[in-house]
Amino acid sequence: MADAQFVTGRQTSVLETNKVLRNTYMLLSMTLIFSAGMASLAMALEVPYMGFIPLLVSIGLLFAISKFKNSGIGILLVFAFTGVLGFSLGPILNYYMQTAAGSQTVVTAAGLTGMIFLSLSGYILISKKDFSFMAGFLMTGLWVVVGCIVLALVGSLFGMQISGLSLAISAAIVMLMSGFILYDTSRIVNGGETNYIMATVGLYLNIYNLFTALLHLLGAFGGDD
């Protein structure tokens, strides 16, 4: 009897995990398409660089998403969040489109982002490995990167430029986001994340940051930065 209950509980857990995984990738796909559409709109309108405004708005939306993560409002907020970030990406893409490498830099960055995400996520989906042990390392690395970004911003205010710092930050972000893709996907697969709205937001941020970091690196090595 106990064995039957265990098997039933196990099957229910697997079904719930598969449901979260399916809903996450479905919502992620839709938000990526929506975000790309908003970026295209910003490019067509030739919207100027908006500074910290999108960042402040997106932080507010993140708090709202966390509050309404168990309701339909949460889904609408996810689209608002990804739409704001996508729209803010438009001016950046326009900048790179006007450089010598043009669309090649953007297309290459997008291709590499897709390849990295699909490869790492696919590895987790097949192997079912648990990468929860990376949590401490990833959070430490994230705070180090944030500290370096603040240092670079403060330095720029006083007219000081640390050679190669921005490239080092972008390279670190590529490594960190790759690690977060492994970590976040493994949490979904192994039942650590049971809310597909929050799972979608996490994976979207991984992809977004990975893409922008690769864009900066490719632009710099291509002579655009």
PyMOL commands that set and color helices and strands:
alter all, ss='L'
color gray80, all
select helices_A, chain A and resi 2-44+53-67+72-97+103-127+132-157+165-189+196-221
alter helices_A, ss='H'
color red, helices_A
deselect
rebuild
show_as cartoon
